[in-house]
Structure formats: structure tokens, C-alpha cells
């Protein structure tokens, strides 16, 4: 009798376990921006475009790829994602963006996200865990005067839900003029503080344009770092002598161009 009771209790327990086992998630897939190397607790994607460095004045737009990823299982059908631009001047964490930039304007600095042209660019393809979507940046004349920023986030769409929406944002900086490379700090102790006049001098006295890619290349090569530091110091000395009483070479604020790091 006890043997039959034990069998009965075992079957009841087994049935209970089967009923309590959690079912797999069957709702809409969750989507978020992938985290890049410059991630902060607010912006997980930072992108930069400078038309000046593209070397072709006929280029009037550029497409920026933004990595995104699925949280959970890969979708069985294409997802049509939705983006929402916002005014980042009102953020609680203003230090997370470059405050010397201006909010971009839809239709002027970028193609609006709800434009028909954007439909295919905002598609996350079926069967993938990671994919890229794109935004289109426009080459407006105002980019020659100031650097602009496009701040945006994912929003829920008809077949996807945003994960970590409060802290899952992206920013694209855009310009059409000399601007400080985002990774200049890697050369700070080699070439000193950044300056626009200094940047223009470096371009004139080298075969590089000193954008992010050039800075990364030089920073990772100790020989080239030493070479350019010595070359620029020698060339600057010669240029200052040629300027005579109009020298030395200075930035717009009056600070003297130098290739020595200054703590002030």
C-alpha cells in the first residue's frame, strides 16, 4: 500500500513540475543599440562625420551605420524599427555630450526618420542577433560654421519593443570644417593641446588630415609619434621665424601654438 502511495505522490509532484515550468517568451522581440567603445551610461553609440575630410565637394549626404542587437531569440521575420530624435539640451546628464555643438534639424541636417526613404534603412533582418540600421546625414552650409549633433533613441514599433529605453541612446556629430578628433586625448602628451590653427598647420606640414583614423594610427605607432612631434616642432620654429614680428603662430584666442603639453 505504501508503495502505491509513493508512486501516486511521485506522479503528482512530476505533474506539478511540468505545469510550473516557465514557457518560452512569445511576445514581440526586444531591440537595443549595441554598445560601442565610447559607451557611457546614457549614450551607447557615438558616431562622427566630417564632410571636409571626405575630399569631395560634390558629396552632399552621407550614410551612418548604427549597430543594433536583439535581446533574446533571433526574430523570425524582418523588424521595422522606429527612431525618435530629441533635443539633448534638456538632458539630465549634459556632460555626456559635447556642449559646444548644436542640435541638428530634421530635413536640414538629416533625413527625417519617418521619411519613406528611411524605411529600408531601418530594417532589422530576420534570423539575426545583430544587424545595422542607418541614418542619412545632409551636408548643409551651416556645418561649415558649427558642429551639430543628432541625438536619438529607439522607440517601440509595430513588431518590436525597445529594451533599456531610458539609457539606450545614440549621438551623431556632424561638421564640414576642421574639428577636434574625438580621440585627440591619445596624442595629448605627444603633440599637446588641440587647436584649430594648430590642426591646419599639421595638415599643411604632413600628408595626413588628422581625423580620427589618422590620430589612431599615429597614437599606436611610437616611431611615427616621435617623428611627427620632432617634425612639427622644427617646422613650427621655421614658420615662426618667417612670420617675424607677426609671429609666433597663434590660435584665435591668442594662445601660442606649441607641440608641448600644457596643464593650463
N, C-alpha and C positions, 0 to 999 in steps of 0.2 A: 504493500500500500504506500509506504513511504517512498518507494522507488517511483511509483506513478505520480506522486505529488511533486517530486523533484523534477520530473520530466515536464509536468504542467507548468511549474514556476519558470523553468528554463525557457519554455516556448513563449510564455508571457513576456519575459524580460527581452527575449530576442525580438519579438514583435514591437515592443516599446522602443528599442534601439532603432529599428528600421523606420518607425514613424517619426522619431525625433531627429533623424539625420537631416541636416540642412540641405535644402535644394540649391542647385546652382542658380546664379543670378540670371534672370531672363529679361531684365529691363533694358533701357537704352544704354549704349556704351558711354563710358566716361572718357573725356578727352582733356589734354592739358599741353602747354608748351613744354618742350624738352628744356632741361637746364643747361646753360652754356657755362664757359669757364669764368665769366664775369658775373655770375649769378649773385643776386642779393635776396633778401627776404621779401622784396617787393617785385623787382624786375628779374625774371629768369632768362630773358633774352635781350641782348644788346646788339644792334646792327648799325653799321656806318656806311654811308655812301657819299662820295665827294666827286662831283662831275668834273672838277678841274683836273683830277688825276686820270680820268678816262682818256684824255688826249685826243678827243674828237668833238668839236663844237657842234656837229650835226646830231649828236645823241641828245634827245630831248626827254627820254624816260629811261628808267632802269627798274628791273625786277629783283626784288629782295626775297630770298627763300627763308622761311621760318620753320624750323623743325618742330613737329608736334608728335605726341605719342598717346597710345591708348592705355588706360588703366583697367586691367582685366583681360578678357579674351579678345582676340582679333575679330573685328566686325565681319559679318558675312555678306554685307552689302556696302556700297560706297556711302560715305557720310558727307553730307553737305554742311560744312562748318560755317559758323557765323562769327564775325569780328565786330567789336564795338570800340570806336575811338573815343577818347575822353580828354578833358582839359586837365593836364597834370599840374597846373599851377595850384590847385586846391588840395593836393595830396597831403596826407598827414606826415609823410616822410619825404619832404622836398629834397633832402640831401641825396636821395637815391638817383636823381637826375642831374644833368648839367644845367644849372640855373642861368647860365649865360646864353641859353638857347630860347627859341620862341616856339609856341605851339603851332604845329602845321595846320593848314587849312584845306579841307576837303575840296577837290576839284581844282585846286591851285598847286598844292604840293604833293598830292597823291590822288589816285583814282578812288572815289568813294567805295566803301566795301559793299554797298548794295547795288552797285552798277552791274549791268548784265555782263560786262567784260570780265568781272571778277568771279563769276560762277564756277568755271572750271578750275580756277586757281585756288579755290577754297575747298577742294575735294580731298577727303581722306579715303584712300582706295581700300577696297575690301581685301581681307586676308593679311593685312599688315599690322604690325605692332607699332611701327614708326613710319612717318611719312613727312612730307614738306608741303606747306601751303605757301602762297606768295602774295606780296603786296607790290603795287606799282607806284614808284616814286617819280614825280614830274619835275622837270628842270625849269623852274620858274626863275625869272630875273631877280627876284628877291633873295635867292640863295647866294647871290654874289655879294650881298651886303651883310647878311646874318646867317647863322646856323640855326636850322629849325629842327624840331623833334616831333615825331609822330608816336604818341603813346596809345596803346590799345590793349584789349583783352579779348579772350574768347567769350562768347555768350551761348546760351542754350539754343539749339536749332531743332528742326523737326525730327531729327533722328540721332541726336547726341546731347549729352549733358556735360557741363563744364565741371572739372574737378579742381578743387582748391582755387576757386574763382577770386577770392579776396587777395591772394598773394601769387597770382599767376598772370603776370603782365609782361608786355614787351615794349621796347622803345627802339625806334629807328631815327638816327641823327642824319641830317642831310645838309649839304653845303655845295657851293660852286666857287670856292675860294680857298686860300690857304687856311688850314685849321690844324689845331694841335692833334697829333696822332693819339689815339686812345691809350696806347701802350708806351707813351713817351717816358714814363717813370722808369722803364727798364734801362734807359740811357742817361738818366738824370745825373748819376755820379761820373759818367764818362764825358758827356757833352754839355752838361749844365742845364740850367732852367730854359724852358721853351720861350720863344718869342717869334712873332710873325716876320720881322725883319731878319732875324737870325735864320728862320726857316728858308726864306727867299735866298739868303746868302748861301746856305748849304746846297740848295738846288743849283745855283749858278756855278758852284765850285765842285760839283760832283756829277756823276751820271745817274743819280737817283732822284726820285721825287720826295722821298722821306715820308711815305704814307705808312700805314700800319704794317704792311708786308715788309717794306724796306727796314723799318725800325726793328722788327722781329728778327730779320736776317742778320743785321749788324749786332744786335744785342747778344745773339747766340754764337758769335764768332769773335773771340778775344783779339785775334790778329787784325781783323777789319776795324774793330772798335778803336784799337790803338792807332791804326793807320789814319783813320778819318779825324780823330782828335788832333793828331800831330799836323795833318794837312790843313785842317781848318784854322788852327792856331797860326800857322805860318802864313796862310793866305789872308787871314784877317789882319795880321800885322802889316802885310804889304798894302792892303787896301786902306788901312787907317793912315799909313804914310802918304799914300796917293791923295787922300782927302785933304791933307794939310790942315789948315785952320778950320775947315768944315767938318773935321773928324773929331773924335772917333765915331765909328758906326753906332747908331743908337736906335732904340725902339721908339715908338710913337710917344711913350710916356717919359722919354728922356733917359731911360736906363741904358747903360753902355752894353753893347753886345759883347759877350765873352763866352768862352768854352770852359770856364771853370765853374764848378758848382757853388752856388751861394745859398746860405741858410736863411737869408733875409729877402 
